[in-house]
Amino acid sequence: MQEESKVKLSSISFKNIHGTSTRLEAVKIICSATLPYVELADIEITHSGPTGPAVSQCSNVKPKVSGKQSLTTCSAPIPAKPTPTA
């Protein structure tokens, strides 16, 4: 059983981030179900590979988006981790 984190963060903002990612998954944000709000403002990340535009993966995120965005916010789900077998 996974224990809940004892760390509580709020008012998280990512602003004015520009660059290139060699990975298709340029952004990965995982929040707790109780604190899902994240601000994303002026995010311009391009993917340098041949497989398509960069994507952002999110889990338990309700983004507040503003400014220019080069990728669709939370456009891809984070794949579930396999359950360990005994």
MIPABA-46126 format. One record per atom (N, C-alpha, C, O): residue number from 1; atom name; y, x, z. Coordinates in Angstrom, 3 decimals, m for minus. Layout:
<kolkol nr="NUM" atom="CA" v="Y" u="X" w="Z"/>
...
***
This chain:
<kolkol nr="1" atom="N" v="m1.173" u="0.842" w="0.000"/>
<kolkol nr="1" atom="CA" v="0.000" u="0.000" w="0.000"/>
<kolkol nr="1" atom="C" v="1.245" u="0.894" w="0.000"/>
<kolkol nr="1" atom="O" v="1.320" u="1.874" w="0.741"/>
<kolkol nr="2" atom="N" v="2.215" u="0.539" w="m0.842"/>
<kolkol nr="2" atom="CA" v="3.439" u="1.335" w="m0.939"/>
<kolkol nr="2" atom="C" v="4.431" u="0.863" w="0.108"/>
<kolkol nr="2" atom="O" v="4.697" u="m0.332" w="0.236"/>
<kolkol nr="3" atom="N" v="4.975" u="1.815" w="0.855"/>
<kolkol nr="3" atom="CA" v="5.936" u="1.518" w="1.891"/>
<kolkol nr="3" atom="C" v="7.329" u="1.340" w="1.277"/>
<kolkol nr="3" atom="O" v="7.692" u="2.055" w="0.343"/>
<kolkol nr="4" atom="N" v="8.101" u="0.394" w="1.795"/>
<kolkol nr="4" atom="CA" v="9.455" u="0.181" w="1.300"/>
<kolkol nr="4" atom="C" v="10.339" u="1.356" w="1.715"/>
<kolkol nr="4" atom="O" v="10.212" u="1.881" w="2.820"/>
<kolkol nr="5" atom="N" v="11.234" u="1.759" w="0.814"/>
<kolkol nr="5" atom="CA" v="12.132" u="2.874" w="1.069"/>
<kolkol nr="5" atom="C" v="13.065" u="2.557" w="2.231"/>
<kolkol nr="5" atom="O" v="13.497" u="1.418" w="2.407"/>
<kolkol nr="6" atom="N" v="13.360" u="3.566" w="3.004"/>
<kolkol nr="6" atom="CA" v="14.301" u="3.419" w="4.126"/>
<kolkol nr="6" atom="C" v="15.735" u="3.706" w="3.676"/>
<kolkol nr="6" atom="O" v="16.674" u="3.527" w="4.451"/>
<kolkol nr="7" atom="N" v="15.907" u="4.151" w="2.430"/>
<kolkol nr="7" atom="CA" v="17.215" u="4.478" w="1.888"/>
<kolkol nr="7" atom="C" v="17.784" u="3.245" w="1.180"/>
<kolkol nr="7" atom="O" v="17.105" u="2.631" w="0.357"/>
<kolkol nr="8" atom="N" v="19.013" u="2.891" w="1.498"/>
<kolkol nr="8" atom="CA" v="19.682" u="1.749" w="0.868"/>
<kolkol nr="8" atom="C" v="20.940" u="2.252" w="0.157"/>
<kolkol nr="8" atom="O" v="21.839" u="2.801" w="0.793"/>
<kolkol nr="9" atom="N" v="20.998" u="2.065" w="m1.140"/>
<kolkol nr="9" atom="CA" v="22.167" u="2.432" w="m1.934"/>
<kolkol nr="9" atom="C" v="22.782" u="1.169" w="m2.491"/>
<kolkol nr="9" atom="O" v="22.071" u="0.213" w="m2.800"/>
<kolkol nr="10" atom="N" v="24.096" u="1.155" w="m2.623"/>
<kolkol nr="10" atom="CA" v="24.781" u="0.011" w="m3.224"/>
<kolkol nr="10" atom="C" v="25.962" u="0.515" w="m4.033"/>
<kolkol nr="10" atom="O" v="26.369" u="1.669" w="m3.901"/>
<kolkol nr="11" atom="N" v="26.506" u="m0.350" w="m4.864"/>
<kolkol nr="11" atom="CA" v="27.650" u="m0.020" w="m5.714"/>
<kolkol nr="11" atom="C" v="27.362" u="1.202" w="m6.583"/>
<kolkol nr="11" atom="O" v="28.167" u="2.133" w="m6.624"/>
<kolkol nr="12" atom="N" v="26.234" u="1.209" w="m7.270"/>
<kolkol nr="12" atom="CA" v="25.839" u="2.321" w="m8.138"/>
<kolkol nr="12" atom="C" v="26.493" u="2.160" w="m9.498"/>
<kolkol nr="12" atom="O" v="26.412" u="1.091" w="m10.103"/>
<kolkol nr="13" atom="N" v="27.140" u="3.206" w="m9.985"/>
<kolkol nr="13" atom="CA" v="27.796" u="3.178" w="m11.292"/>
<kolkol nr="13" atom="C" v="27.428" u="4.424" w="m12.094"/>
<kolkol nr="13" atom="O" v="27.365" u="5.532" w="m11.561"/>
<kolkol nr="14" atom="N" v="27.188" u="4.216" w="m13.376"/>
<kolkol nr="14" atom="CA" v="27.014" u="5.306" w="m14.333"/>
<kolkol nr="14" atom="C" v="28.126" u="5.122" w="m15.353"/>
<kolkol nr="14" atom="O" v="28.145" u="4.119" w="m16.067"/>
<kolkol nr="15" atom="N" v="29.055" u="6.072" w="m15.436"/>
<kolkol nr="15" atom="CA" v="30.216" u="5.921" w="m16.303"/>
<kolkol nr="15" atom="C" v="30.440" u="7.173" w="m17.144"/>
<kolkol nr="15" atom="O" v="30.198" u="8.297" w="m16.704"/>
<kolkol nr="16" atom="N" v="30.912" u="6.938" w="m18.377"/>
<kolkol nr="16" atom="CA" v="31.298" u="8.019" w="m19.290"/>
<kolkol nr="16" atom="C" v="30.192" u="9.069" w="m19.453"/>
<kolkol nr="16" atom="O" v="30.409" u="10.259" w="m19.223"/>
<kolkol nr="17" atom="N" v="29.025" u="8.610" w="m19.848"/>
<kolkol nr="17" atom="CA" v="27.898" u="9.511" w="m20.086"/>
<kolkol nr="17" atom="C" v="27.695" u="9.617" w="m21.590"/>
<kolkol nr="17" atom="O" v="27.483" u="8.611" w="m22.267"/>
<kolkol nr="18" atom="N" v="27.759" u="10.833" w="m22.106"/>
<kolkol nr="18" atom="CA" v="27.652" u="11.082" w="m23.541"/>
<kolkol nr="18" atom="C" v="26.684" u="12.228" w="m23.767"/>
<kolkol nr="18" atom="O" v="26.704" u="13.219" w="m23.036"/>
<kolkol nr="19" atom="N" v="25.831" u="12.096" w="m24.784"/>
<kolkol nr="19" atom="CA" v="24.929" u="13.199" w="m25.069"/>
<kolkol nr="19" atom="C" v="23.802" u="12.814" w="m26.008"/>
<kolkol nr="19" atom="O" v="23.818" u="11.754" w="m26.634"/>
<kolkol nr="20" atom="N" v="22.817" u="13.710" w="m26.087"/>
<kolkol nr="20" atom="CA" v="21.664" u="13.545" w="m26.958"/>
<kolkol nr="20" atom="C" v="20.408" u="13.704" w="m26.124"/>
<kolkol nr="20" atom="O" v="20.336" u="14.572" w="m25.254"/>
<kolkol nr="21" atom="N" v="19.418" u="12.864" w="m26.391"/>
<kolkol nr="21" atom="CA" v="18.147" u="12.941" w="m25.696"/>
<kolkol nr="21" atom="C" v="17.044" u="13.306" w="m26.679"/>
<kolkol nr="21" atom="O" v="16.986" u="12.768" w="m27.785"/>
<kolkol nr="22" atom="N" v="16.173" u="14.218" w="m26.276"/>
<kolkol nr="22" atom="CA" v="15.013" u="14.527" w="m27.109"/>
<kolkol nr="22" atom="C" v="13.906" u="13.514" w="m26.876"/>
<kolkol nr="22" atom="O" v="12.973" u="13.418" w="m27.673"/>
<kolkol nr="23" atom="N" v="14.002" u="12.762" w="m25.793"/>
<kolkol nr="23" atom="CA" v="13.034" u="11.707" w="m25.491"/>
<kolkol nr="23" atom="C" v="13.553" u="10.369" w="m25.985"/>
<kolkol nr="23" atom="O" v="14.751" u="10.099" w="m25.904"/>
<kolkol nr="24" atom="N" v="12.670" u="9.537" w="m26.492"/>
<kolkol nr="24" atom="CA" v="13.047" u="8.203" w="m26.935"/>
<kolkol nr="24" atom="C" v="13.598" u="7.392" w="m25.766"/>
<kolkol nr="24" atom="O" v="14.570" u="6.653" w="m25.921"/>
<kolkol nr="25" atom="N" v="12.969" u="7.531" w="m24.590"/>
<kolkol nr="25" atom="CA" v="13.427" u="6.833" w="m23.383"/>
<kolkol nr="25" atom="C" v="14.549" u="7.655" w="m22.747"/>
<kolkol nr="25" atom="O" v="14.298" u="8.496" w="m21.883"/>
<kolkol nr="26" atom="N" v="15.771" u="7.408" w="m23.174"/>
<kolkol nr="26" atom="CA" v="16.904" u="8.216" w="m22.722"/>
<kolkol nr="26" atom="C" v="17.355" u="7.865" w="m21.312"/>
<kolkol nr="26" atom="O" v="17.902" u="8.713" w="m20.606"/>
<kolkol nr="27" atom="N" v="17.132" u="6.627" w="m20.900"/>
<kolkol nr="27" atom="CA" v="17.576" u="6.167" w="m19.585"/>
<kolkol nr="27" atom="C" v="16.427" u="5.409" w="m18.930"/>
<kolkol nr="27" atom="O" v="15.777" u="4.584" w="m19.572"/>
<kolkol nr="28" atom="N" v="16.178" u="5.688" w="m17.653"/>
<kolkol nr="28" atom="CA" v="15.172" u="4.950" w="m16.891"/>
<kolkol nr="28" atom="C" v="15.766" u="4.660" w="m15.514"/>
<kolkol nr="28" atom="O" v="16.058" u="5.583" w="m14.753"/>
<kolkol nr="29" atom="N" v="15.943" u="3.381" w="m15.198"/>
<kolkol nr="29" atom="CA" v="16.536" u="2.974" w="m13.932"/>
<kolkol nr="29" atom="C" v="15.552" u="2.052" w="m13.219"/>
<kolkol nr="29" atom="O" v="15.090" u="1.061" w="m13.786"/>
<kolkol nr="30" atom="N" v="15.238" u="2.388" w="m11.979"/>
<kolkol nr="30" atom="CA" v="14.326" u="1.579" w="m11.173"/>
<kolkol nr="30" atom="C" v="15.048" u="1.218" w="m9.878"/>
<kolkol nr="30" atom="O" v="15.437" u="2.097" w="m9.109"/>
<kolkol nr="31" atom="N" v="15.223" u="m0.074" w="m9.646"/>
<kolkol nr="31" atom="CA" v="15.890" u="m0.557" w="m8.438"/>
<kolkol nr="31" atom="C" v="14.916" u="m1.387" w="m7.609"/>
<kolkol nr="31" atom="O" v="13.872" u="m1.818" w="m8.100"/>
<kolkol nr="32" atom="N" v="15.272" u="m1.602" w="m6.355"/>
<kolkol nr="32" atom="CA" v="14.473" u="m2.509" w="m5.536"/>
<kolkol nr="32" atom="C" v="14.840" u="m3.934" w="m5.939"/>
<kolkol nr="32" atom="O" v="15.914" u="m4.174" w="m6.491"/>
<kolkol nr="33" atom="N" v="13.959" u="m4.856" w="m5.664"/>
<kolkol nr="33" atom="CA" v="14.217" u="m6.255" w="m6.003"/>
<kolkol nr="33" atom="C" v="15.376" u="m6.830" w="m5.192"/>
<kolkol nr="33" atom="O" v="15.994" u="m7.809" w="m5.610"/>
<kolkol nr="34" atom="N" v="15.680" u="m6.233" w="m4.036"/>
<kolkol nr="34" atom="CA" v="16.747" u="m6.766" w="m3.188"/>
<kolkol nr="34" atom="C" v="18.128" u="m6.218" w="m3.527"/>
<kolkol nr="34" atom="O" v="19.131" u="m6.820" w="m3.144"/>
<kolkol nr="35" atom="N" v="18.207" u="m5.082" w="m4.240"/>
<kolkol nr="35" atom="CA" v="19.497" u="m4.497" w="m4.631"/>
<kolkol nr="35" atom="C" v="19.465" u="m4.121" w="m6.111"/>
<kolkol nr="35" atom="O" v="19.427" u="m2.936" w="m6.441"/>
<kolkol nr="36" atom="N" v="19.479" u="m5.118" w="m7.013"/>
<kolkol nr="36" atom="CA" v="19.249" u="m4.834" w="m8.428"/>
<kolkol nr="36" atom="C" v="20.492" u="m4.539" w="m9.262"/>
<kolkol nr="36" atom="O" v="20.367" u="m4.341" w="m10.470"/>
<kolkol nr="37" atom="N" v="21.682" u="m4.503" w="m8.673"/>
<kolkol nr="37" atom="CA" v="22.896" u="m4.421" w="m9.478"/>
<kolkol nr="37" atom="C" v="23.337" u="m2.977" w="m9.728"/>
<kolkol nr="37" atom="O" v="23.483" u="m2.181" w="m8.799"/>
<kolkol nr="38" atom="N" v="23.544" u="m2.664" w="m11.012"/>
<kolkol nr="38" atom="CA" v="23.961" u="m1.337" w="m11.440"/>
<kolkol nr="38" atom="C" v="25.035" u="m1.512" w="m12.501"/>
<kolkol nr="38" atom="O" v="24.891" u="m2.347" w="m13.395"/>
<kolkol nr="39" atom="N" v="26.118" u="m0.729" w="m12.414"/>
<kolkol nr="39" atom="CA" v="27.174" u="m0.771" w="m13.424"/>
<kolkol nr="39" atom="C" v="26.946" u="0.347" w="m14.437"/>
<kolkol nr="39" atom="O" v="26.746" u="1.504" w="m14.067"/>
<kolkol nr="40" atom="N" v="26.979" u="m0.015" w="m15.723"/>
<kolkol nr="40" atom="CA" v="26.837" u="0.949" w="m16.815"/>
<kolkol nr="40" atom="C" v="28.073" u="0.827" w="m17.694"/>
<kolkol nr="40" atom="O" v="28.295" u="m0.220" w="m18.303"/>
<kolkol nr="41" atom="N" v="28.880" u="1.880" w="m17.769"/>
<kolkol nr="41" atom="CA" v="30.123" u="1.826" w="m18.525"/>
<kolkol nr="41" atom="C" v="30.243" u="3.035" w="m19.449"/>
<kolkol nr="41" atom="O" v="30.093" u="4.176" w="m19.012"/>
<kolkol nr="42" atom="N" v="30.509" u="2.782" w="m20.704"/>
<kolkol nr="42" atom="CA" v="30.725" u="3.835" w="m21.702"/>
<kolkol nr="42" atom="C" v="29.563" u="4.831" w="m21.742"/>
<kolkol nr="42" atom="O" v="29.729" u="6.013" w="m21.443"/>
<kolkol nr="43" atom="N" v="28.404" u="4.335" w="m22.112"/>
<kolkol nr="43" atom="CA" v="27.198" u="5.159" w="m22.217"/>
<kolkol nr="43" atom="C" v="26.900" u="5.375" w="m23.695"/>
<kolkol nr="43" atom="O" v="26.598" u="4.421" w="m24.411"/>
<kolkol nr="44" atom="N" v="26.980" u="6.609" w="m24.153"/>
<kolkol nr="44" atom="CA" v="26.696" u="6.942" w="m25.550"/>
<kolkol nr="44" atom="C" v="25.657" u="8.058" w="m25.588"/>
<kolkol nr="44" atom="O" v="25.983" u="9.238" w="m25.460"/>
<kolkol nr="45" atom="N" v="24.402" u="7.659" w="m25.765"/>
<kolkol nr="45" atom="CA" v="23.305" u="8.621" w="m25.835"/>
<kolkol nr="45" atom="C" v="22.549" u="8.373" w="m27.133"/>
<kolkol nr="45" atom="O" v="22.165" u="7.241" w="m27.429"/>
<kolkol nr="46" atom="N" v="22.339" u="9.421" w="m27.895"/>
<kolkol nr="46" atom="CA" v="21.578" u="9.298" w="m29.131"/>
<kolkol nr="46" atom="C" v="20.256" u="10.028" w="m28.983"/>
<kolkol nr="46" atom="O" v="20.126" u="10.958" w="m28.187"/>
<kolkol nr="47" atom="N" v="19.283" u="9.593" w="m29.760"/>
<kolkol nr="47" atom="CA" v="17.961" u="10.212" w="m29.748"/>
<kolkol nr="47" atom="C" v="17.890" u="11.164" w="m30.930"/>
<kolkol nr="47" atom="O" v="18.240" u="10.792" w="m32.050"/>
<kolkol nr="48" atom="N" v="17.440" u="12.391" w="m30.688"/>
<kolkol nr="48" atom="CA" v="17.417" u="13.394" w="m31.748"/>
<kolkol nr="48" atom="C" v="16.089" u="13.430" w="m32.505"/>
<kolkol nr="48" atom="O" v="15.931" u="14.238" w="m33.420"/>
<kolkol nr="49" atom="N" v="15.142" u="12.582" w="m32.147"/>
<kolkol nr="49" atom="CA" v="13.834" u="12.578" w="m32.806"/>
<kolkol nr="49" atom="C" v="13.752" u="11.584" w="m33.951"/>
<kolkol nr="49" atom="O" v="14.689" u="10.823" w="m34.193"/>
<kolkol nr="50" atom="N" v="12.616" u="11.594" w="m34.661"/>
<kolkol nr="50" atom="CA" v="12.445" u="10.744" w="m35.841"/>
<kolkol nr="50" atom="C" v="11.947" u="9.326" w="m35.534"/>
<kolkol nr="50" atom="O" v="11.772" u="8.533" w="m36.459"/>
<kolkol nr="51" atom="N" v="11.715" u="8.990" w="m34.262"/>
<kolkol nr="51" atom="CA" v="11.056" u="7.721" w="m33.945"/>
<kolkol nr="51" atom="C" v="11.983" u="6.542" w="m33.710"/>
<kolkol nr="51" atom="O" v="11.508" u="5.477" w="m33.315"/>
<kolkol nr="52" atom="N" v="13.251" u="6.680" w="m33.928"/>
<kolkol nr="52" atom="CA" v="14.156" u="5.547" w="m33.778"/>
<kolkol nr="52" atom="C" v="15.256" u="5.810" w="m32.776"/>
<kolkol nr="52" atom="O" v="15.359" u="6.914" w="m32.240"/>
<kolkol nr="53" atom="N" v="16.087" u="4.799" w="m32.513"/>
<kolkol nr="53" atom="CA" v="17.206" u="4.975" w="m31.586"/>
<kolkol nr="53" atom="C" v="16.725" u="5.088" w="m30.140"/>
<kolkol nr="53" atom="O" v="15.637" u="4.620" w="m29.805"/>
<kolkol nr="54" atom="N" v="17.532" u="5.704" w="m29.296"/>
<kolkol nr="54" atom="CA" v="17.219" u="5.843" w="m27.875"/>
<kolkol nr="54" atom="C" v="17.146" u="4.460" w="m27.231"/>
<kolkol nr="54" atom="O" v="17.827" u="3.525" w="m27.653"/>
<kolkol nr="55" atom="N" v="16.307" u="4.348" w="m26.202"/>
<kolkol nr="55" atom="CA" v="16.183" u="3.094" w="m25.465"/>
<kolkol nr="55" atom="C" v="16.417" u="3.363" w="m23.987"/>
<kolkol nr="55" atom="O" v="16.307" u="4.494" w="m23.514"/>
<kolkol nr="56" atom="N" v="16.741" u="2.294" w="m23.272"/>
<kolkol nr="56" atom="CA" v="16.836" u="2.393" w="m21.816"/>
<kolkol nr="56" atom="C" v="15.768" u="1.499" w="m21.219"/>
<kolkol nr="56" atom="O" v="15.583" u="0.359" w="m21.645"/>
<kolkol nr="57" atom="N" v="15.070" u="2.027" w="m20.229"/>
<kolkol nr="57" atom="CA" v="14.016" u="1.285" w="m19.543"/>
<kolkol nr="57" atom="C" v="14.519" u="0.926" w="m18.155"/>
<kolkol nr="57" atom="O" v="15.149" u="1.739" w="m17.479"/>
<kolkol nr="58" atom="N" v="14.230" u="m0.313" w="m17.738"/>
<kolkol nr="58" atom="CA" v="14.701" u="m0.766" w="m16.433"/>
<kolkol nr="58" atom="C" v="13.639" u="m1.580" w="m15.715"/>
<kolkol nr="58" atom="O" v="12.825" u="m2.263" w="m16.335"/>
<kolkol nr="59" atom="N" v="13.669" u="m1.490" w="m14.397"/>
<kolkol nr="59" atom="CA" v="12.809" u="m2.299" w="m13.551"/>
<kolkol nr="59" atom="C" v="13.655" u="m2.817" w="m12.399"/>
<kolkol nr="59" atom="O" v="14.315" u="m2.037" w="m11.713"/>
<kolkol nr="60" atom="N" v="13.642" u="m4.119" w="m12.183"/>
<kolkol nr="60" atom="CA" v="14.441" u="m4.766" w="m11.128"/>
<kolkol nr="60" atom="C" v="15.930" u="m4.440" w="m11.263"/>
<kolkol nr="60" atom="O" v="16.591" u="m4.135" w="m10.270"/>
<kolkol nr="61" atom="N" v="16.447" u="m4.502" w="m12.463"/>
<kolkol nr="61" atom="CA" v="17.852" u="m4.163" w="m12.702"/>
<kolkol nr="61" atom="C" v="18.580" u="m5.364" w="m13.305"/>
<kolkol nr="61" atom="O" v="18.094" u="m6.002" w="m14.239"/>
<kolkol nr="62" atom="N" v="19.752" u="m5.654" w="m12.749"/>
<kolkol nr="62" atom="CA" v="20.656" u="m6.650" w="m13.324"/>
<kolkol nr="62" atom="C" v="21.932" u="m5.878" w="m13.648"/>
<kolkol nr="62" atom="O" v="22.826" u="m5.779" w="m12.807"/>
<kolkol nr="63" atom="N" v="22.023" u="m5.327" w="m14.868"/>
<kolkol nr="63" atom="CA" v="23.150" u="m4.444" w="m15.177"/>
<kolkol nr="63" atom="C" v="24.460" u="m5.188" w="m15.399"/>
<kolkol nr="63" atom="O" v="24.494" u="m6.285" w="m15.956"/>
<kolkol nr="64" atom="N" v="25.530" u="m4.556" w="m14.947"/>
<kolkol nr="64" atom="CA" v="26.887" u="m4.989" w="m15.279"/>
<kolkol nr="64" atom="C" v="27.344" u="m3.986" w="m16.330"/>
<kolkol nr="64" atom="O" v="27.552" u="m2.812" w="m16.022"/>
<kolkol nr="65" atom="N" v="27.502" u="m4.443" w="m17.564"/>
<kolkol nr="65" atom="CA" v="27.777" u="m3.547" w="m18.688"/>
<kolkol nr="65" atom="C" v="29.231" u="m3.688" w="m19.113"/>
<kolkol nr="65" atom="O" v="29.750" u="m4.799" w="m19.222"/>
<kolkol nr="66" atom="N" v="29.893" u="m2.545" w="m19.355"/>
<kolkol nr="66" atom="CA" v="31.260" u="m2.574" w="m19.872"/>
<kolkol nr="66" atom="C" v="31.469" u="m1.364" w="m20.770"/>
<kolkol nr="66" atom="O" v="30.712" u="m0.395" w="m20.716"/>
<kolkol nr="67" atom="N" v="32.489" u="m1.432" w="m21.581"/>
<kolkol nr="67" atom="CA" v="32.800" u="m0.327" w="m22.482"/>
<kolkol nr="67" atom="C" v="31.802" u="m0.213" w="m23.610"/>
<kolkol nr="67" atom="O" v="30.994" u="m1.112" w="m23.841"/>
<kolkol nr="68" atom="N" v="31.868" u="0.906" w="m24.308"/>
<kolkol nr="68" atom="CA" v="31.006" u="1.152" w="m25.456"/>
<kolkol nr="68" atom="C" v="29.608" u="1.558" w="m25.003"/>
<kolkol nr="68" atom="O" v="29.457" u="2.364" w="m24.085"/>
<kolkol nr="69" atom="N" v="28.592" u="1.001" w="m25.646"/>
<kolkol nr="69" atom="CA" v="27.196" u="1.326" w="m25.346"/>
<kolkol nr="69" atom="C" v="26.516" u="1.672" w="m26.664"/>
<kolkol nr="69" atom="O" v="26.555" u="0.877" w="m27.602"/>
<kolkol nr="70" atom="N" v="25.891" u="2.853" w="m26.751"/>
<kolkol nr="70" atom="CA" v="25.198" u="3.229" w="m27.983"/>
<kolkol nr="70" atom="C" v="23.738" u="2.787" w="m27.968"/>
<kolkol nr="70" atom="O" v="23.061" u="2.839" w="m28.995"/>
<kolkol nr="71" atom="N" v="23.256" u="2.356" w="m26.816"/>
<kolkol nr="71" atom="CA" v="21.892" u="1.855" w="m26.754"/>
<kolkol nr="71" atom="C" v="21.894" u="0.508" w="m26.056"/>
<kolkol nr="71" atom="O" v="22.784" u="0.218" w="m25.256"/>
<kolkol nr="72" atom="N" v="20.906" u="m0.310" w="m26.353"/>
<kolkol nr="72" atom="CA" v="20.830" u="m1.624" w="m25.742"/>
<kolkol nr="72" atom="C" v="20.387" u="m1.458" w="m24.291"/>
<kolkol nr="72" atom="O" v="19.338" u="m0.876" w="m24.014"/>
<kolkol nr="73" atom="N" v="21.184" u="m1.968" w="m23.383"/>
<kolkol nr="73" atom="CA" v="20.917" u="m1.807" w="m21.962"/>
<kolkol nr="73" atom="C" v="19.633" u="m2.513" w="m21.562"/>
<kolkol nr="73" atom="O" v="19.432" u="m3.690" w="m21.860"/>
<kolkol nr="74" atom="N" v="18.774" u="m1.777" w="m20.886"/>
<kolkol nr="74" atom="CA" v="17.488" u="m2.298" w="m20.393"/>
<kolkol nr="74" atom="C" v="16.688" u="m2.941" w="m21.521"/>
<kolkol nr="74" atom="O" v="16.148" u="m4.037" w="m21.370"/>
<kolkol nr="75" atom="N" v="16.622" u="m2.247" w="m22.650"/>
<kolkol nr="75" atom="CA" v="15.954" u="m2.784" w="m23.832"/>
<kolkol nr="75" atom="C" v="14.439" u="m2.664" w="m23.795"/>
<kolkol nr="75" atom="O" v="13.752" u="m3.314" w="m24.582"/>
<kolkol nr="76" atom="N" v="13.908" u="m1.847" w="m22.897"/>
<kolkol nr="76" atom="CA" v="12.459" u="m1.654" w="m22.842"/>
<kolkol nr="76" atom="C" v="11.981" u="m1.719" w="m21.399"/>
<kolkol nr="76" atom="O" v="12.603" u="m1.134" w="m20.513"/>
<kolkol nr="77" atom="N" v="10.882" u="m2.423" w="m21.156"/>
<kolkol nr="77" atom="CA" v="10.346" u="m2.456" w="m19.789"/>
<kolkol nr="77" atom="C" v="9.683" u="m1.124" w="m19.442"/>
<kolkol nr="77" atom="O" v="9.268" u="m0.376" w="m20.327"/>
<kolkol nr="78" atom="N" v="9.591" u="m0.847" w="m18.172"/>
<kolkol nr="78" atom="CA" v="8.879" u="0.342" w="m17.719"/>
<kolkol nr="78" atom="C" v="7.405" u="m0.039" w="m17.620"/>
<kolkol nr="78" atom="O" v="7.061" u="m0.989" w="m16.917"/>
<kolkol nr="79" atom="N" v="6.534" u="0.684" w="m18.311"/>
<kolkol nr="79" atom="CA" v="5.108" u="0.343" w="m18.251"/>
<kolkol nr="79" atom="C" v="4.569" u="0.447" w="m16.829"/>
<kolkol nr="79" atom="O" v="4.941" u="1.350" w="m16.080"/>
<kolkol nr="80" atom="N" v="3.699" u="m0.474" w="m16.468"/>
<kolkol nr="80" atom="CA" v="3.086" u="m0.455" w="m15.138"/>
<kolkol nr="80" atom="C" v="2.171" u="0.749" w="m15.010"/>
<kolkol nr="80" atom="O" v="1.481" u="1.125" w="m15.958"/>
<kolkol nr="81" atom="N" v="2.173" u="1.347" w="m13.836"/>
<kolkol nr="81" atom="CA" v="1.281" u="2.467" w="m13.578"/>
<kolkol nr="81" atom="C" v="m0.124" u="1.912" w="m13.358"/>
<kolkol nr="81" atom="O" v="m0.287" u="0.856" w="m12.747"/>
<kolkol nr="82" atom="N" v="m1.131" u="2.614" w="m13.849"/>
<kolkol nr="82" atom="CA" v="m2.490" u="2.131" w="m13.623"/>
<kolkol nr="82" atom="C" v="m2.833" u="2.136" w="m12.137"/>
<kolkol nr="82" atom="O" v="m2.408" u="3.020" w="m11.394"/>
<kolkol nr="83" atom="N" v="m3.603" u="1.144" w="m11.716"/>
<kolkol nr="83" atom="CA" v="m4.032" u="1.060" w="m10.327"/>
<kolkol nr="83" atom="C" v="m5.146" u="2.074" w="m10.092"/>
<kolkol nr="83" atom="O" v="m6.129" u="2.097" w="m10.833"/>
<kolkol nr="84" atom="N" v="m5.002" u="2.911" w="m9.068"/>
<kolkol nr="84" atom="CA" v="m6.048" u="3.904" w="m8.817"/>
<kolkol nr="84" atom="C" v="m7.364" u="3.206" w="m8.450"/>
<kolkol nr="84" atom="O" v="m7.376" u="2.180" w="m7.771"/>
<kolkol nr="85" atom="N" v="m8.440" u="3.778" w="m8.906"/>
<kolkol nr="85" atom="CA" v="m9.747" u="3.224" w="m8.576"/>
<kolkol nr="85" atom="C" v="m10.390" u="4.081" w="m7.503"/>
<kolkol nr="85" atom="O" v="m10.145" u="5.284" w="m7.419"/>
<kolkol nr="86" atom="N" v="m11.211" u="3.450" w="m6.690"/>
<kolkol nr="86" atom="CA" v="m11.860" u="4.164" w="m5.579"/>
<kolkol nr="86" atom="C" v="m13.123" u="4.848" w="m6.034"/>
<kolkol nr="86" atom="O" v="m13.798" u="5.495" w="m5.233"/>
***
